[in-house]
Amino acid sequence: MVDAAVFARKVAAIRDAVGRIRDVVPETPAVFLADRTAREVVTLNLFLALQETIGLATHWLADEGVTVPDSYGDLFSTLAERGIIDVALGGRLRAAAGLRNLVAHQYGVLDFARVHAVARAELGDLLTFCEQLAARVRG
């Protein structure tokens, strides 16, 4: 099991980034696309939240003595296969890890319509991930 202090720090960072996104993300994609500051704040905080989620998944598997997969997406598949998170959530987080890679490495042009969609509808998955792991920490 991951160290409680590490777990708490990572969960707090994820929650903070999700909160910042929710504070600034506009309701419509058109407003988002027209607002450079909102795009930058949302994209940065989405990257940070995903990075912390990936870090938490990595720590969790390593602390359980499981070989850490080579790809970020495989982290979530492995957690789901081991019953640590639910399978549907694992699949969605696997896809989210791909978005993290697009932001980090700028593979082509970032699709801000997709970033907006994730920011409006999928942030709950990051919080659900934290809740599912917290339930295991509490035992």
ABEGO torsion letter per residue (X at the ends): XBBAAAAAAAAAAAAAAAAAAAAABBABAAAAAABAAAAAAAAAAAAAAAAAAAAAAAAAAAAAGBBBBABAAAAAAAAAAAGABBAAAAAAAAAAAAAAAAAAAGBEBBBAAAAAAAAAAAAAAAAAAAAAAAAAAAX
